Amino acid sequence: MEKWDGSEGTSAFHVPEWMIQFADQKQEFNKRPTKIGRRSLSRSISQSSTDSYSSAASYTDSSDDETSPRDKQQKNSKGSSDFCVKNIKQAEFGRREIEIAEQEMPALMALRKRAQGEKPLAGAKIVGCTHITAQTAVLMETLGALGAQCRWAACNIYSTLNEVAAALAESGFPVFAWKGESEDDFWWCIDRCVNVEGWQPNMILDDGGDLTHWIYKKYPNMFKKIKGIVEESVTGVHRLYQLSKAGKLCVPAMNVNDSVTKQKFDNLYCCRESILDGLKRTTDMMFGGKQVVVCGYGEVGKGCCAALKAMGSIVYVTEIDPICALQACMDGFRLVKLNEVIRQVDIVITCTGNKNVVTREHLDRMKNSCIVCNMGHSNTEIDVASLRTPELTWERVRSQVDHVIWPDGKRIVLLAEGRLLNLSCSTVPTFVLSITATTQALALIELYNAPEGRYKQDVYLLPKKMDEYVASLHLPTFDAHLTELTDEQAKYLGLNKNGPFKPNYYRY
């Protein structure tokens, strides 16, 4: 069988027959089903929203039923109760959300169609901890179609779409998640996914590392049967490298976050669009002329800065890395220390993956009505805990929007309590998530089917060929036509005509 050439430090990736067929029929990806739901994709976060044609955020955020899902006895239409969601009756609305998402995830749908006959994940028992959205549902149902059994929890207490979780539970997926979980609920849900009689995971799909951490802490013996971990966030990858460096990583792990298709598309293009969406839905503000400081100029920071600059905002950047700092300067942004501009800016956005980027001292010095939010995965970047003191008053304005009021009357506007803004307060572009989800699915297939010895107990990057393959699957959506190398050109460059076209050290 044809093989993908392994680049430096990466084992060869074998191309299954269904992938070859898949590549030969790319035009199929651009075909869209004719049955399209006649509903807007917008999700009003305000609890007062009554627009029946909007997404079911009005159902998601409804406060009519304050009973904890943990205290409810619910069953789906098949009689199963192996799930815990806000309200199983929302499943019909969630199914419509999933159907809409499928229209913008052509490669993942084609992967499901082409590979389900071979079932490359037959026997896989995948436990996942990611944002539970319509896009994640398409990924989960694709994994199921490829033969996997899945159990799922949410990686963020505010990003779950309750109606989508209900639709997955109704379809038979054990899902344990709802919007607005407490910290205790969060860990309880993860435990319910992992600690179940007669079922033990052999693959992990994580976003942030909390699931991996929980298994490592509570059920370390499970790693004896786990074949690999796929991780997609900066925070989670950092945790994996820490384990590897300490010699405590028990299984191979695939670093999806640093794949080109994740960094350049999900992190950059996704955040470039969703930062404006999240800010506009929560604050209704106008961006023109506003002074904004963006902490961090990685791919997420680059996307945020580009979007705000295009809207007429005056954008400052803070950065610790001189290379990223120079990029910011060359892109026309003024590089500052946060202390230098904290009194004058209208918006503070963190996207570093670090902790205590915005401290209580910064918060005390902010101007009245300054908006504070986070675009990084974890809620550690803004020191929200320091604001929960007797002298400060918290006032809930709308869903995911709090005024924190000082004794002198000054207030700041805190979004999503310092958690991930776009997935907590708005939505993200489905097409971009199709790229990430396809990458995740292929990484799971590779780790699950890899012969013993191909991957050691270490953290691996995706093979370059796989990155190029995922990108090529999405090109037909744009009616794009790749130029092909001639034999002479390929020989001149020393390349295989079918790729990979760039070495591992190439920076896109």
C-alpha positions as CSV (number, residue, x, y, z in Angstrom):
1,M,0.0,0.0,0.0
2,E,1.1,3.6,-0.7
3,K,2.7,5.3,2.3
4,W,3.0,8.9,3.3
5,D,6.7,9.7,3.6
6,G,7.7,10.4,7.2
7,S,9.4,13.7,7.7
8,E,12.2,14.3,10.2
9,G,11.3,12.9,13.6
10,T,7.9,11.7,12.5
11,S,6.9,8.1,11.7
12,A,5.5,7.3,8.3
13,F,1.7,7.6,8.0
14,H,0.0,4.8,6.1
15,V,-2.7,5.9,3.7
16,P,-5.8,3.7,4.0
17,E,-7.6,2.7,0.9
18,W,-10.6,4.8,1.8
19,M,-8.4,7.9,1.9
20,I,-7.1,7.3,-1.6
21,Q,-10.7,6.9,-2.9
22,F,-11.5,10.0,-0.9
23,A,-8.8,12.1,-2.6
24,D,-9.9,10.9,-6.1
25,Q,-13.4,12.2,-5.6
26,K,-12.9,15.6,-4.1
27,Q,-15.7,17.1,-6.1
28,E,-18.1,15.2,-3.9
29,F,-17.1,17.5,-1.0
30,N,-18.7,20.5,-2.6
31,K,-22.1,18.9,-2.9
32,R,-24.5,20.2,-0.4
33,P,-27.8,18.5,0.7
34,T,-30.8,20.4,-0.7
35,K,-32.7,20.2,2.6
36,I,-31.5,23.2,4.6
37,G,-33.1,24.4,7.8
38,R,-34.8,27.8,7.3
39,R,-33.4,29.3,10.4
40,S,-30.8,32.0,11.2
41,L,-27.5,30.8,12.6
42,S,-27.4,33.7,15.1
43,R,-27.7,32.9,18.8
44,S,-29.0,35.6,21.0
45,I,-27.3,35.4,24.3
46,S,-29.8,37.6,26.1
47,Q,-32.3,35.7,28.2
48,S,-35.0,38.0,26.9
49,S,-34.7,36.7,23.4
50,T,-37.9,35.3,22.1
51,D,-37.1,35.1,18.4
52,S,-38.4,31.6,17.4
53,Y,-36.2,31.6,14.3
54,S,-32.9,32.1,16.2
55,S,-30.8,29.3,17.4
56,A,-32.0,27.7,20.5
57,A,-29.9,29.9,22.8
58,S,-33.2,31.0,24.2
59,Y,-33.7,27.4,25.2
60,T,-30.1,27.1,26.3
61,D,-30.2,30.1,28.6
62,S,-33.7,29.6,29.9
63,S,-33.8,30.0,33.7
64,D,-37.4,28.6,34.0
65,D,-36.0,25.3,35.5
66,E,-33.4,25.9,38.2
67,T,-33.2,22.2,39.1
68,S,-29.7,20.8,38.7
69,P,-29.5,18.2,35.9
70,R,-27.8,15.9,38.4
71,D,-31.1,15.8,40.4
72,K,-33.3,14.9,37.5
73,Q,-34.3,11.5,36.3
74,Q,-34.3,11.7,32.5
75,K,-34.5,9.0,29.8
76,N,-34.3,9.3,26.0
77,S,-36.9,7.7,23.6
78,K,-34.9,4.4,23.7
79,G,-35.2,4.2,27.5
80,S,-31.5,5.0,28.2
81,S,-30.6,7.2,31.2
82,D,-26.8,7.1,30.6
83,F,-26.4,10.8,30.2
84,C,-26.9,14.0,32.1
85,V,-28.1,17.1,30.2
86,K,-30.2,20.1,31.0
87,N,-33.4,18.9,29.3
88,I,-33.7,15.9,27.0
89,K,-36.9,17.5,25.5
90,Q,-34.7,20.1,23.7
91,A,-33.3,17.3,21.4
92,E,-35.4,18.3,18.4
93,F,-33.9,21.8,18.4
94,G,-30.4,20.4,18.9
95,R,-30.9,18.1,15.9
96,R,-31.7,21.1,13.7
97,E,-28.5,22.8,14.9
98,I,-26.5,19.8,14.0
99,E,-28.0,19.6,10.5
100,I,-27.1,23.2,9.9
101,A,-23.5,22.6,11.0
102,E,-23.2,19.6,8.7
103,Q,-23.7,21.9,5.7
104,E,-20.5,23.8,6.6
105,M,-18.4,20.7,7.4
106,P,-18.0,19.1,4.0
107,A,-14.7,17.2,4.5
108,L,-15.9,15.7,7.8
109,M,-19.2,14.6,6.2
110,A,-17.3,13.1,3.3
111,L,-14.9,11.3,5.6
112,R,-17.9,9.8,7.3
113,K,-19.3,8.7,4.0
114,R,-16.1,7.3,2.6
115,A,-14.6,5.5,5.6
116,Q,-17.7,4.1,7.4
117,G,-17.5,1.0,5.3
118,E,-14.0,0.1,6.5
119,K,-14.8,1.3,10.1
120,P,-11.2,2.3,11.0
121,L,-12.2,3.0,14.6
122,A,-14.0,-0.3,15.2
123,G,-13.3,-1.2,18.8
124,A,-12.2,2.3,19.8
125,K,-13.7,3.5,23.0
126,I,-13.1,7.3,23.0
127,V,-13.7,9.5,26.0
128,G,-13.8,13.2,25.1
129,C,-13.7,16.5,26.9
130,T,-14.3,19.4,24.5
131,H,-16.7,22.2,23.9
132,I,-20.1,20.6,23.2
133,T,-21.4,22.5,20.2
134,A,-23.2,21.5,17.0
135,Q,-19.7,21.2,15.3
136,T,-18.5,18.8,18.0
137,A,-21.7,16.8,17.6
138,V,-20.9,16.3,13.9
139,L,-17.4,15.1,14.9
140,M,-18.9,12.7,17.5
141,E,-21.4,11.3,15.1
142,T,-18.6,10.8,12.5
143,L,-16.5,8.9,15.1
144,G,-19.5,6.8,15.8
145,A,-20.1,6.1,12.1
146,L,-16.4,5.0,11.8
147,G,-17.0,2.4,14.5
148,A,-16.1,4.2,17.8
149,Q,-18.0,4.2,21.1
150,C,-17.9,7.7,22.7
151,R,-18.5,9.2,26.1
152,W,-18.3,13.0,26.3
153,A,-18.0,15.9,28.8
154,A,-17.6,19.6,28.3
155,C,-14.2,21.3,28.7
156,N,-15.8,24.7,29.5
157,I,-18.7,25.3,32.0
158,Y,-20.3,28.0,29.8
159,S,-19.8,26.8,26.2
160,T,-22.2,23.8,26.1
161,L,-25.2,24.2,23.9
162,N,-27.9,22.5,25.9
163,E,-30.1,21.6,22.9
164,V,-27.1,20.0,21.2
165,A,-26.2,17.9,24.2
166,A,-29.8,16.8,24.4
167,A,-29.8,15.8,20.7
168,L,-26.6,13.7,21.3
169,A,-28.2,12.1,24.3
170,E,-31.3,11.3,22.4
171,S,-29.1,9.7,19.7
172,G,-27.6,7.4,22.2
173,F,-24.3,9.2,23.1
174,P,-23.5,9.3,26.8
175,V,-23.1,13.0,27.2
176,F,-22.6,14.7,30.6
177,A,-22.7,18.5,30.2
178,W,-24.9,21.6,30.5
179,K,-24.4,25.3,30.2
180,G,-23.6,26.9,33.6
181,E,-22.0,24.0,35.4
182,S,-20.4,24.6,38.8
183,E,-16.8,23.6,39.3
184,D,-18.1,20.5,41.2
185,D,-20.4,19.7,38.3
186,F,-17.5,20.0,35.9
187,W,-15.4,17.3,37.6
188,W,-18.5,15.2,38.3
189,C,-19.3,15.1,34.6
190,I,-15.8,14.1,33.7
191,D,-15.9,11.3,36.3
192,R,-19.2,10.0,34.9
193,C,-17.6,9.7,31.5
194,V,-14.6,7.8,32.8
195,N,-15.8,5.8,35.8
196,V,-18.4,3.5,34.4
197,E,-18.9,-0.2,35.0
198,G,-18.1,-2.5,32.1
199,W,-16.6,0.2,29.9
200,Q,-13.0,1.5,29.8
201,P,-11.6,4.1,27.3
202,N,-8.7,3.2,25.0
203,M,-8.5,6.7,23.4
204,I,-8.6,10.2,24.8
205,L,-9.7,13.4,22.9
206,D,-9.0,16.3,25.1
207,D,-9.2,20.1,24.9
208,G,-7.3,21.7,27.8
209,G,-5.9,18.6,29.5
210,D,-8.5,18.4,32.3
211,L,-9.7,14.9,31.2
212,T,-6.1,13.6,30.9
213,H,-5.3,15.2,34.3
214,W,-8.4,13.6,36.0
215,I,-7.6,10.1,34.7
216,Y,-3.9,10.5,35.6
217,K,-4.9,11.6,39.1
218,K,-7.9,9.3,39.9
219,Y,-7.5,6.3,37.6
220,P,-3.9,5.9,36.6
221,N,-4.3,2.2,35.9
222,M,-6.5,3.1,32.9
223,F,-3.5,4.2,31.0
224,K,-2.5,0.5,30.6
225,K,-5.3,0.1,28.0
226,I,-5.2,3.6,26.5
227,K,-3.5,3.7,23.1
228,G,-3.1,7.5,22.8
229,I,-4.2,11.0,23.5
230,V,-5.2,13.7,21.0
231,E,-5.0,17.2,22.4
232,E,-6.0,20.4,20.7
233,S,-5.3,23.4,23.0
234,V,-2.2,25.3,24.0
235,T,-3.0,24.7,27.7
236,G,-3.4,20.9,27.2
237,V,-0.3,20.5,25.0
238,H,1.7,22.4,27.6
239,R,0.6,20.0,30.3
240,L,1.5,17.0,28.0
241,Y,5.0,18.3,27.4
242,Q,5.4,18.8,31.2
243,L,4.4,15.2,31.8
244,S,6.8,14.0,29.0
245,K,9.7,16.1,30.4
246,A,9.1,14.6,33.9
247,G,8.9,11.0,32.4
248,K,5.3,10.6,33.5
249,L,3.6,10.5,30.1
250,C,2.3,6.9,30.0
251,V,1.0,6.8,26.3
252,P,1.7,8.5,23.0
253,A,0.1,11.9,22.5
254,M,-0.7,13.8,19.3
255,N,-0.3,17.6,19.5
256,V,-3.1,18.8,17.2
257,N,-2.8,22.4,18.5
258,D,0.5,23.0,16.7
259,S,-0.6,21.4,13.4
260,V,-0.6,24.0,10.7
261,T,-4.3,23.4,10.0
262,K,-5.2,24.2,13.7
263,Q,-2.8,27.1,14.2
264,K,-3.4,28.9,11.0
265,F,-7.1,28.3,10.6
266,D,-8.8,27.7,13.9
267,N,-6.6,29.9,16.0
268,L,-6.2,32.8,13.5
269,Y,-9.2,32.9,11.1
270,C,-11.7,31.6,13.7
271,C,-10.7,34.2,16.3
272,R,-10.5,37.0,13.7
273,E,-14.2,36.6,13.2
274,S,-15.5,35.4,16.6
275,I,-13.9,38.1,18.7
276,L,-16.1,40.8,17.2
277,D,-19.2,38.5,17.4
278,G,-18.6,37.8,21.1
279,L,-18.0,41.5,22.0
280,K,-20.9,42.8,20.0
281,R,-23.5,40.3,21.4
282,T,-22.5,40.9,25.0
283,T,-21.9,44.7,25.0
284,D,-23.6,46.1,21.8
285,M,-20.6,48.4,21.6
286,M,-19.2,50.2,18.6
287,F,-15.5,49.5,17.8
288,G,-14.5,52.5,15.8
289,G,-12.1,54.7,17.8
290,K,-12.1,52.5,20.9
291,Q,-8.7,51.8,22.5
292,V,-8.0,48.1,22.9
293,V,-5.1,46.3,24.4
294,V,-4.6,42.7,23.3
295,C,-2.3,40.6,25.6
296,G,-0.4,38.1,23.4
297,Y,0.4,38.2,19.7
298,G,0.3,34.5,18.8
299,E,-2.2,33.2,16.2
300,V,-5.2,34.0,18.4
301,G,-3.8,37.5,19.2
302,K,-3.1,38.2,15.5
303,G,-6.7,37.3,14.6
304,C,-8.1,39.6,17.3
305,C,-5.9,42.5,16.4
306,A,-6.6,42.3,12.7
307,A,-10.3,42.3,13.3
308,L,-10.3,45.2,15.7
309,K,-8.0,47.2,13.5
310,A,-10.2,46.7,10.5
311,M,-13.2,48.0,12.6
312,G,-11.3,51.2,13.3
313,S,-10.1,50.5,16.8
314,I,-6.8,51.7,18.2
315,V,-5.0,48.5,19.1
316,Y,-2.1,48.1,21.5
317,V,-0.2,44.8,22.0
318,T,1.6,43.3,24.9
319,E,4.1,40.4,24.3
320,I,6.9,38.6,26.0
321,D,8.4,37.0,22.9
322,P,10.6,39.4,20.8
323,I,9.8,37.6,17.6
324,C,6.0,37.9,18.1
325,A,6.6,41.5,19.3
326,L,8.5,42.4,16.2
327,Q,5.6,40.9,14.1
328,A,3.2,43.1,16.0
329,C,5.3,46.2,15.3
330,M,5.7,45.4,11.6
331,D,1.9,44.9,11.4
332,G,1.4,48.4,12.6
333,F,0.5,47.9,16.3
334,R,2.2,49.7,19.2
335,L,3.9,47.3,21.6
336,V,3.5,48.4,25.2
337,K,3.5,47.1,28.7
338,L,0.0,46.6,30.2
339,N,0.8,49.1,33.0
340,E,1.5,51.8,30.4
341,V,-2.0,51.8,28.9
342,I,-4.3,50.2,31.5
343,R,-5.8,53.6,32.6
344,Q,-6.8,54.6,29.1
345,V,-8.0,51.6,27.2
346,D,-11.7,50.7,26.7
347,I,-11.2,47.0,26.2
348,V,-8.7,44.5,27.6
349,I,-8.4,41.1,25.8
350,T,-6.1,38.3,27.0
351,C,-5.0,35.5,24.7
352,T,-1.7,34.2,26.1
353,G,-2.4,30.8,27.7
354,N,-0.6,32.1,30.8
355,K,-1.9,32.9,34.3
356,N,-2.4,36.2,36.1
357,V,-1.9,38.3,33.0
358,V,-4.5,40.8,34.3
359,T,-4.1,41.2,38.1
360,R,-6.1,42.9,40.7
361,E,-3.7,45.8,40.5
362,H,-4.6,46.2,36.8
363,L,-8.3,45.9,37.5
364,D,-8.2,48.6,40.2
365,R,-6.5,51.0,37.8
366,M,-8.9,50.5,34.8
367,K,-11.2,53.3,33.7
368,N,-14.9,53.2,34.4
369,S,-16.8,50.8,32.1
370,C,-13.7,49.1,30.7
371,I,-14.5,45.8,29.2
372,V,-12.4,42.8,30.3
373,C,-12.5,39.5,28.5
374,N,-10.4,36.4,27.6
375,M,-9.8,34.6,24.3
376,G,-7.5,31.9,25.7
377,H,-8.6,28.4,26.6
378,S,-8.3,28.6,30.4
379,N,-9.8,31.0,32.9
380,T,-6.5,31.7,34.6
381,E,-5.4,34.7,32.6
382,I,-7.6,37.2,34.4
383,D,-7.4,37.2,38.2
384,V,-11.2,36.9,38.7
385,A,-10.9,35.4,42.2
386,S,-9.4,38.6,43.4
387,L,-12.7,40.4,42.5
388,R,-14.8,38.2,44.8
389,T,-14.2,40.4,47.9
390,P,-16.8,42.1,50.2
391,E,-16.0,45.6,49.1
392,L,-16.8,44.9,45.4
393,T,-20.4,44.4,44.2
394,W,-21.2,42.0,41.4
395,E,-24.2,42.8,39.2
396,R,-25.5,40.4,36.5
397,V,-26.5,42.5,33.5
398,R,-27.3,39.7,31.0
399,S,-26.1,36.2,30.4
400,Q,-22.3,36.0,30.7
401,V,-22.1,39.8,31.4
402,D,-21.3,41.1,34.9
403,H,-20.7,44.6,36.2
404,V,-18.1,44.6,39.0
405,I,-18.6,47.8,41.0
406,W,-16.0,49.5,43.2
407,P,-17.0,51.5,46.3
408,D,-16.4,54.8,44.5
409,G,-18.9,53.7,41.8
410,K,-16.4,52.7,39.1
411,R,-17.4,49.6,37.3
412,I,-15.8,47.2,34.9
413,V,-17.6,44.9,32.5
414,L,-16.5,41.3,32.9
415,L,-17.4,38.9,30.2
416,A,-18.0,35.1,30.8
417,E,-16.3,35.5,34.2
418,G,-12.9,35.4,32.5
419,R,-13.5,32.3,30.5
420,L,-13.3,31.8,26.7
421,L,-15.3,34.6,25.2
422,N,-16.3,33.4,21.8
423,L,-17.6,29.9,22.8
424,S,-19.1,31.2,26.0
425,C,-20.9,34.3,24.6
426,S,-21.3,33.7,20.9
427,T,-20.4,31.2,18.2
428,V,-17.5,30.3,16.0
429,P,-17.4,29.8,12.2
430,T,-18.4,26.2,11.5
431,F,-16.2,25.8,8.4
432,V,-13.0,26.5,10.4
433,L,-14.1,24.0,13.0
434,S,-14.5,21.4,10.1
435,I,-10.8,21.7,9.5
436,T,-9.9,21.2,13.1
437,A,-12.4,18.3,13.6
438,T,-11.2,16.5,10.5
439,T,-7.6,16.8,11.8
440,Q,-8.8,15.4,15.2
441,A,-10.5,12.5,13.5
442,L,-7.5,11.6,11.4
443,A,-5.2,11.8,14.4
444,L,-7.4,9.4,16.4
445,I,-7.5,7.0,13.4
446,E,-3.7,7.2,13.2
447,L,-3.0,6.6,16.9
448,Y,-5.6,3.9,17.2
449,N,-4.4,1.9,14.2
450,A,-0.6,2.5,14.6
451,P,1.3,-0.8,15.1
452,E,3.0,-1.2,18.4
453,G,6.3,0.6,18.5
454,R,5.5,3.3,15.9
455,Y,4.9,5.9,18.6
456,K,6.7,6.0,22.0
457,Q,5.5,7.6,25.2
458,D,6.0,11.1,23.9
459,V,4.3,14.0,22.3
460,Y,4.1,14.0,18.5
461,L,3.2,16.5,15.8
462,L,0.9,15.5,13.0
463,P,2.7,14.3,9.9
464,K,3.0,17.2,7.4
465,K,1.3,15.1,4.8
466,M,-1.8,14.8,7.0
467,D,-1.9,18.6,7.4
468,E,-1.8,19.0,3.6
469,Y,-4.4,16.3,3.1
470,V,-6.9,18.0,5.5
471,A,-6.3,21.4,3.7
472,S,-6.9,19.8,0.3
473,L,-10.2,18.3,1.4
474,H,-11.6,21.8,2.0
475,L,-10.5,23.5,-1.2
476,P,-13.4,22.3,-3.4
477,T,-15.8,24.3,-1.3
478,F,-14.2,27.4,-2.8
479,D,-14.0,25.9,-6.3
480,A,-10.2,26.1,-5.9
481,H,-7.9,24.3,-8.3
482,L,-4.4,23.4,-7.2
483,T,-1.5,23.6,-9.6
484,E,0.3,20.3,-10.1
485,L,4.1,20.0,-10.4
486,T,5.5,18.6,-13.6
487,D,8.0,15.7,-13.2
488,E,10.8,18.0,-14.1
489,Q,9.7,20.6,-11.5
490,A,9.3,17.9,-8.8
491,K,12.8,16.6,-9.6
492,Y,14.3,20.1,-9.5
493,L,12.8,20.8,-6.0
494,G,13.5,17.3,-4.8
495,L,9.8,16.7,-3.9
496,N,7.3,14.0,-4.4
497,K,4.6,15.3,-6.8
498,N,1.9,14.4,-4.2
499,G,3.7,16.0,-1.2
500,P,4.6,16.8,1.4
501,F,5.6,20.1,-0.1
502,K,7.3,21.7,2.9
503,P,9.7,20.5,5.5
504,N,8.8,20.3,9.1
505,Y,10.8,23.5,9.9
506,Y,8.9,25.6,7.4
507,R,6.9,28.4,9.0
508,Y,3.7,29.2,7.1
